[in-house]
């Protein structure tokens, strides 16, 4: 079960990266790239917060040392 969740998270990250890369190729520009990057970072942070509040295990790669 945890393996399935892990694979779903990997697929979601790959999808986000593919969408970001496609947008950057279609409309180049530093401002656009920055805005896209920040939007995806905000969404990723929201997703991590949702996982933590849902009682899920926090992602070890995002924990502070």
N, CA, C and O atoms as CSV, one atom per row, in Angstrom:
chain,resi,resn,atom,element,x,y,z
A,1,UNK,N,N,0.822,-1.191,0.000
A,1,UNK,CA,C,0.000,0.000,0.000
A,1,UNK,C,C,0.870,1.262,0.000
A,1,UNK,O,O,0.633,2.180,-0.785
A,2,UNK,N,N,1.870,1.306,0.873
A,2,UNK,CA,C,2.758,2.462,0.914
A,2,UNK,C,C,3.508,2.608,-0.406
A,2,UNK,O,O,3.799,3.717,-0.854
A,3,UNK,N,N,3.811,1.480,-1.013
A,3,UNK,CA,C,4.499,1.497,-2.306
A,3,UNK,C,C,3.626,2.148,-3.369
A,3,UNK,O,O,4.125,2.895,-4.209
A,4,UNK,N,N,2.331,1.871,-3.338
A,4,UNK,CA,C,1.401,2.478,-4.296
A,4,UNK,C,C,1.347,3.991,-4.105
A,4,UNK,O,O,1.358,4.738,-5.083
A,5,UNK,N,N,1.291,4.442,-2.872
A,5,UNK,CA,C,1.281,5.879,-2.582
A,5,UNK,C,C,2.558,6.538,-3.074
A,5,UNK,O,O,2.532,7.635,-3.632
A,6,UNK,N,N,3.675,5.855,-2.859
A,6,UNK,CA,C,4.961,6.375,-3.297
A,6,UNK,C,C,4.985,6.517,-4.817
A,6,UNK,O,O,5.444,7.530,-5.344
A,7,UNK,N,N,4.492,5.503,-5.512
A,7,UNK,CA,C,4.475,5.551,-6.977
A,7,UNK,C,C,3.513,6.623,-7.494
A,7,UNK,O,O,3.788,7.271,-8.504
A,8,UNK,N,N,2.400,6.808,-6.811
A,8,UNK,CA,C,1.467,7.872,-7.202
A,8,UNK,C,C,2.123,9.242,-7.043
A,8,UNK,O,O,1.949,10.119,-7.889
A,9,UNK,N,N,2.872,9.422,-5.964
A,9,UNK,CA,C,3.556,10.697,-5.732
A,9,UNK,C,C,4.614,10.941,-6.812
A,9,UNK,O,O,4.753,12.058,-7.309
A,10,UNK,N,N,5.351,9.898,-7.167
A,10,UNK,CA,C,6.364,10.027,-8.228
A,10,UNK,C,C,5.694,10.409,-9.544
A,10,UNK,O,O,6.172,11.299,-10.247
A,11,UNK,N,N,4.595,9.744,-9.880
A,11,UNK,CA,C,3.868,10.065,-11.117
A,11,UNK,C,C,3.373,11.507,-11.106
A,11,UNK,O,O,3.436,12.191,-12.127
A,12,UNK,N,N,2.885,11.971,-9.966
A,12,UNK,CA,C,2.388,13.347,-9.868
A,12,UNK,C,C,3.521,14.351,-10.074
A,12,UNK,O,O,3.343,15.358,-10.759
A,13,UNK,N,N,4.680,14.077,-9.483
A,13,UNK,CA,C,5.826,14.980,-9.639
A,13,UNK,C,C,6.274,15.004,-11.093
A,13,UNK,O,O,6.582,16.066,-11.634
A,14,UNK,N,N,6.310,13.844,-11.721
A,14,UNK,CA,C,6.703,13.783,-13.131
A,14,UNK,C,C,5.715,14.557,-13.997
A,14,UNK,O,O,6.118,15.242,-14.937
A,15,UNK,N,N,4.436,14.451,-13.689
A,15,UNK,CA,C,3.418,15.176,-14.448
A,15,UNK,C,C,3.606,16.683,-14.288
A,15,UNK,O,O,3.528,17.430,-15.263
A,16,UNK,N,N,3.852,17.119,-13.070
A,16,UNK,CA,C,4.066,18.544,-12.807
A,16,UNK,C,C,5.284,19.033,-13.574
A,16,UNK,O,O,5.252,20.103,-14.184
A,17,UNK,N,N,6.352,18.256,-13.545
A,17,UNK,CA,C,7.569,18.654,-14.257
A,17,UNK,C,C,7.331,18.704,-15.758
A,17,UNK,O,O,7.811,19.618,-16.429
A,18,UNK,N,N,6.596,17.733,-16.296
A,18,UNK,CA,C,6.321,17.716,-17.731
A,18,UNK,C,C,5.485,18.930,-18.132
A,18,UNK,O,O,5.744,19.549,-19.164
A,19,UNK,N,N,4.486,19.271,-17.324
A,19,UNK,CA,C,3.654,20.436,-17.607
A,19,UNK,C,C,4.482,21.715,-17.534
A,19,UNK,O,O,4.342,22.598,-18.380
A,20,UNK,N,N,5.331,21.814,-16.539
A,20,UNK,CA,C,6.188,22.987,-16.383
A,20,UNK,C,C,7.130,23.126,-17.572
A,20,UNK,O,O,7.282,24.213,-18.131
A,21,UNK,N,N,7.759,22.021,-17.953
A,21,UNK,CA,C,8.694,22.056,-19.076
A,21,UNK,C,C,7.995,22.427,-20.375
A,21,UNK,O,O,8.537,23.187,-21.178
A,22,UNK,N,N,6.797,21.896,-20.584
A,22,UNK,CA,C,6.039,22.222,-21.795
A,22,UNK,C,C,5.680,23.704,-21.821
A,22,UNK,O,O,5.774,24.343,-22.869
A,23,UNK,N,N,5.274,24.250,-20.696
A,23,UNK,CA,C,4.926,25.674,-20.631
A,23,UNK,C,C,6.147,26.546,-20.898
A,23,UNK,O,O,6.043,27.564,-21.583
A,24,UNK,N,N,7.296,26.162,-20.369
A,24,UNK,CA,C,8.506,26.952,-20.586
A,24,UNK,C,C,8.933,26.924,-22.049
A,24,UNK,O,O,9.415,27.929,-22.571
A,25,UNK,N,N,8.760,25.780,-22.717
A,25,UNK,CA,C,9.135,25.699,-24.130
A,25,UNK,C,C,8.181,26.511,-24.997
A,25,UNK,O,O,8.602,27.127,-25.976
A,26,UNK,N,N,6.908,26.516,-24.644
A,26,UNK,CA,C,5.901,27.212,-25.434
A,26,UNK,C,C,6.040,28.725,-25.321
A,26,UNK,O,O,5.943,29.429,-26.326
A,27,UNK,N,N,6.267,29.233,-24.114
A,27,UNK,CA,C,6.329,30.668,-23.875
A,27,UNK,C,C,7.576,30.999,-23.057
A,27,UNK,O,O,7.497,31.140,-21.837
A,28,UNK,N,N,8.723,31.125,-23.721
A,28,UNK,CA,C,9.944,31.394,-22.971
A,28,UNK,C,C,9.912,32.777,-22.320
A,28,UNK,O,O,9.225,33.689,-22.781
A,29,UNK,N,N,10.649,32.898,-21.276
A,29,UNK,CA,C,10.756,34.183,-20.577
A,29,UNK,C,C,11.027,33.943,-19.112
A,29,UNK,O,O,10.405,33.078,-18.496
A,30,UNK,N,N,11.947,34.699,-18.549
A,30,UNK,CA,C,12.321,34.501,-17.152
A,30,UNK,C,C,11.143,34.717,-16.210
A,30,UNK,O,O,10.979,33.959,-15.254
A,31,UNK,N,N,10.336,35.714,-16.452
A,31,UNK,CA,C,9.204,35.987,-15.568
A,31,UNK,C,C,8.211,34.832,-15.574
A,31,UNK,O,O,7.733,34.408,-14.522
A,32,UNK,N,N,7.906,34.327,-16.760
A,32,UNK,CA,C,6.977,33.204,-16.866
A,32,UNK,C,C,7.538,31.979,-16.156
A,32,UNK,O,O,6.816,31.308,-15.418
A,33,UNK,N,N,8.805,31.684,-16.369
A,33,UNK,CA,C,9.418,30.525,-15.711
A,33,UNK,C,C,9.361,30.659,-14.196
A,33,UNK,O,O,9.062,29.694,-13.492
A,34,UNK,N,N,9.648,31.851,-13.698
A,34,UNK,CA,C,9.618,32.085,-12.254
A,34,UNK,C,C,8.213,31.892,-11.702
A,34,UNK,O,O,8.028,31.240,-10.674
A,35,UNK,N,N,7.218,32.463,-12.392
A,35,UNK,CA,C,5.837,32.337,-11.918
A,35,UNK,C,C,5.369,30.888,-11.929
A,35,UNK,O,O,4.688,30.449,-11.002
A,36,UNK,N,N,5.723,30.151,-12.956
A,36,UNK,CA,C,5.344,28.739,-13.030
A,36,UNK,C,C,6.007,27.959,-11.906
A,36,UNK,O,O,5.357,27.170,-11.220
A,37,UNK,N,N,7.302,28.182,-11.720
A,37,UNK,CA,C,8.044,27.482,-10.675
A,37,UNK,C,C,7.427,27.764,-9.303
A,37,UNK,O,O,7.240,26.850,-8.500
A,38,UNK,N,N,7.114,29.031,-9.042
A,38,UNK,CA,C,6.517,29.387,-7.752
A,38,UNK,C,C,5.134,28.779,-7.585
A,38,UNK,O,O,4.778,28.359,-6.484
A,39,UNK,N,N,4.354,28.725,-8.646
A,39,UNK,CA,C,3.018,28.127,-8.564
A,39,UNK,C,C,3.107,26.647,-8.237
A,39,UNK,O,O,2.341,26.147,-7.414
A,40,UNK,N,N,4.035,25.940,-8.872
A,40,UNK,CA,C,4.188,24.512,-8.592
A,40,UNK,C,C,4.733,24.285,-7.187
A,40,UNK,O,O,4.344,23.321,-6.528
A,41,UNK,N,N,5.616,25.145,-6.721
A,41,UNK,CA,C,6.130,25.019,-5.360
A,41,UNK,C,C,5.009,25.235,-4.340
A,41,UNK,O,O,4.928,24.525,-3.338
A,42,UNK,N,N,4.144,26.222,-4.605
A,42,UNK,CA,C,3.003,26.448,-3.703
A,42,UNK,C,C,2.079,25.230,-3.685
A,42,UNK,O,O,1.628,24.804,-2.622
A,43,UNK,N,N,1.799,24.671,-4.866
A,43,UNK,CA,C,0.914,23.503,-4.944
A,43,UNK,C,C,1.545,22.312,-4.231
A,43,UNK,O,O,0.854,21.579,-3.524
A,44,UNK,N,N,2.833,22.114,-4.408
A,44,UNK,CA,C,3.526,21.015,-3.745
A,44,UNK,C,C,3.467,21.183,-2.230
A,44,UNK,O,O,3.261,20.209,-1.504
A,45,UNK,N,N,3.645,22.411,-1.751
A,45,UNK,CA,C,3.556,22.676,-0.313
A,45,UNK,C,C,2.149,22.388,0.206
A,45,UNK,O,O,1.987,21.813,1.282
A,46,UNK,N,N,1.139,22.786,-0.555
A,46,UNK,CA,C,-0.241,22.496,-0.158
A,46,UNK,C,C,-0.492,20.999,-0.113
A,46,UNK,O,O,-1.151,20.508,0.803
A,47,UNK,N,N,0.024,20.276,-1.086
A,47,UNK,CA,C,-0.150,18.824,-1.117
A,47,UNK,C,C,0.524,18.169,0.082
A,47,UNK,O,O,-0.036,17.248,0.677
A,48,UNK,N,N,1.715,18.630,0.445
A,48,UNK,CA,C,2.403,18.081,1.617
A,48,UNK,C,C,1.617,18.384,2.880
A,48,UNK,O,O,1.508,17.527,3.757
A,49,UNK,N,N,1.064,19.595,2.990
A,49,UNK,CA,C,0.260,19.962,4.157
A,49,UNK,C,C,-0.986,19.090,4.238
A,49,UNK,O,O,-1.370,18.660,5.325
A,50,UNK,N,N,-1.622,18.825,3.095
A,50,UNK,CA,C,-2.814,17.972,3.069
A,50,UNK,C,C,-2.474,16.567,3.531
A,50,UNK,O,O,-3.242,15.964,4.280
A,51,UNK,N,N,-1.335,16.033,3.100
A,51,UNK,CA,C,-0.910,14.696,3.511
A,51,UNK,C,C,-0.663,14.652,5.009
A,51,UNK,O,O,-1.033,13.678,5.666
A,52,UNK,N,N,-0.053,15.675,5.555
A,52,UNK,CA,C,0.260,15.706,6.979
A,52,UNK,C,C,-1.011,15.825,7.818
A,52,UNK,O,O,-1.115,15.182,8.863
A,53,UNK,N,N,-1.978,16.633,7.385
A,53,UNK,CA,C,-3.205,16.800,8.156
A,53,UNK,C,C,-4.126,15.605,8.008
A,53,UNK,O,O,-4.995,15.391,8.853
A,54,UNK,N,N,-3.956,14.824,6.954
A,54,UNK,CA,C,-4.792,13.641,6.746
A,54,UNK,C,C,-4.277,12.462,7.566
A,54,UNK,O,O,-4.829,11.365,7.479
A,55,UNK,N,N,-3.233,12.671,8.356
A,55,UNK,CA,C,-2.706,11.606,9.190
A,55,UNK,C,C,-1.697,10.743,8.465
A,55,UNK,O,O,-1.279,9.707,8.982
A,56,UNK,N,N,-1.301,11.156,7.280
A,56,UNK,CA,C,-0.311,10.394,6.525
A,56,UNK,C,C,1.073,10.610,7.066
A,56,UNK,O,O,1.314,11.548,7.826
A,57,UNK,N,N,1.973,9.759,6.685
A,57,UNK,CA,C,3.370,9.892,7.079
A,57,UNK,C,C,3.970,11.090,6.346
A,57,UNK,O,O,3.779,11.217,5.136
A,58,UNK,N,N,4.684,11.965,7.037
A,58,UNK,CA,C,5.340,13.084,6.355
A,58,UNK,C,C,6.436,12.562,5.422
A,58,UNK,O,O,7.063,11.539,5.695
A,59,UNK,N,N,6.647,13.262,4.348
A,59,UNK,CA,C,7.654,12.882,3.374
A,59,UNK,C,C,9.032,13.107,3.966
A,59,UNK,O,O,9.372,14.246,4.288
A,60,UNK,N,N,9.854,12.048,4.127
A,60,UNK,CA,C,11.161,12.201,4.773
A,60,UNK,C,C,12.103,13.141,4.032
A,60,UNK,O,O,13.007,13.707,4.648
A,61,UNK,N,N,11.918,13.319,2.743
A,61,UNK,CA,C,12.804,14.191,1.997
A,61,UNK,C,C,12.537,15.661,2.293
A,61,UNK,O,O,13.337,16.518,1.917
A,62,UNK,N,N,11.429,15.967,2.958
A,62,UNK,CA,C,11.077,17.354,3.244
A,62,UNK,C,C,11.141,17.689,4.732
A,62,UNK,O,O,10.719,18.770,5.143
A,63,UNK,N,N,11.665,16.770,5.540
A,63,UNK,CA,C,11.763,17.051,6.964
A,63,UNK,C,C,13.033,17.818,7.269
A,63,UNK,O,O,14.062,17.633,6.619
A,64,UNK,N,N,12.944,18.681,8.267
A,64,UNK,CA,C,14.127,19.427,8.693
A,64,UNK,C,C,15.016,18.522,9.542
A,64,UNK,O,O,14.526,17.636,10.242
A,65,UNK,N,N,16.305,18.751,9.473
A,65,UNK,CA,C,17.250,17.937,10.247
A,65,UNK,C,C,17.385,18.459,11.650
A,65,UNK,O,O,18.138,17.900,12.447
